[in-house]
Every structure is written in structure tokens, then in C-alpha cells.
Amino acid sequence: MSVTCQTPEATQMQRITIRLPEQQLEMIDYMVAQGEFPSASEAIRTAVRELIDDRGEKLLRRSEILSAMS
């Protein structure tokens, strides 16, 4: 397991606005109500982290492979 130390700059949050279908918002609210997440913001941050972990690694590897082939 690797541990990443974050600088204070890395932990600063930016506010964004997104639009989600009502059904997704209801499910997020349900998860918060059930204690899965402390807030809707934390639920969405978790989803974004998981997306980055899953797809970000694949994109970086693909980019490295393409760079090596050039």
C-alpha cells in the first residue's frame, strides 16, 4: 500500500455546479440518510475519486504506451 502526502494546496476544494437526474439525486440523498456518507458532497467526491482511480490510470497507461511508440 502506498501513502501519498498532500500539500495544503492539494487539499483546497473548489466549488463546481453539476446537473444530475432527479433519480440520481434521490439515491444520493438516500445513501446520506442511511449513513453511507456524511453528505451529498462526500458521496459525489467518492464517486469522482473512484472514476479517476478506474479510468485515470487506464488513460495514463495508454498515454505512456503511445508516447513510447512515437
SULBEL-V274551 format. One record per residue. RES is the residue in one letter. SS is DSSP state (@ for helix, = for strand, . for the rest). D_FIRST is the distance of its C-alpha to the first C-alpha in Angstrom with 1 decimal. Layout:
BEGIN
res=RES ss=SS d_first=D_FIRST
res=RES ss=SS d_first=D_FIRST
END
This chain:
BEGIN
res=M ss=. d_first=0.0
res=S ss=. d_first=3.8
res=V ss=. d_first=6.7
res=T ss=. d_first=10.0
res=C ss=. d_first=13.2
res=Q ss=. d_first=16.0
res=T ss=. d_first=19.6
res=P ss=@ d_first=22.3
res=E ss=@ d_first=23.6
res=A ss=@ d_first=20.4
res=T ss=@ d_first=20.8
res=Q ss=. d_first=24.4
res=M ss=. d_first=25.4
res=Q ss=. d_first=28.1
res=R ss=. d_first=30.4
res=I ss=. d_first=31.1
res=T ss=. d_first=33.6
res=I ss=. d_first=33.0
res=R ss=. d_first=35.2
res=L ss=. d_first=34.1
res=P ss=. d_first=36.3
res=E ss=@ d_first=37.7
res=Q ss=@ d_first=36.1
res=Q ss=@ d_first=32.5
res=L ss=@ d_first=33.4
res=E ss=@ d_first=34.8
res=M ss=@ d_first=31.7
res=I ss=@ d_first=29.5
res=D ss=@ d_first=32.1
res=Y ss=@ d_first=32.0
res=M ss=@ d_first=28.3
res=V ss=@ d_first=28.7
res=A ss=@ d_first=31.8
res=Q ss=. d_first=29.9
res=G ss=. d_first=27.2
res=E ss=. d_first=24.3
res=F ss=. d_first=24.0
res=P ss=. d_first=25.8
res=S ss=. d_first=27.5
res=A ss=@ d_first=28.2
res=S ss=@ d_first=26.5
res=E ss=@ d_first=23.1
res=A ss=@ d_first=23.6
res=I ss=@ d_first=24.3
res=R ss=@ d_first=21.4
res=T ss=@ d_first=19.0
res=A ss=@ d_first=20.9
res=V ss=@ d_first=20.7
res=R ss=@ d_first=17.0
res=E ss=@ d_first=16.7
res=L ss=@ d_first=19.4
res=I ss=@ d_first=17.8
res=D ss=@ d_first=14.5
res=D ss=@ d_first=16.7
res=R ss=@ d_first=19.6
res=G ss=@ d_first=18.4
res=E ss=@ d_first=16.1
res=K ss=@ d_first=19.1
res=L ss=@ d_first=21.5
res=L ss=@ d_first=19.8
res=R ss=@ d_first=19.6
res=R ss=@ d_first=23.2
res=S ss=@ d_first=24.3
res=E ss=@ d_first=22.9
res=I ss=@ d_first=24.7
res=L ss=@ d_first=27.9
res=S ss=@ d_first=27.8
res=A ss=@ d_first=27.6
res=M ss=@ d_first=30.5
res=S ss=. d_first=32.7
END
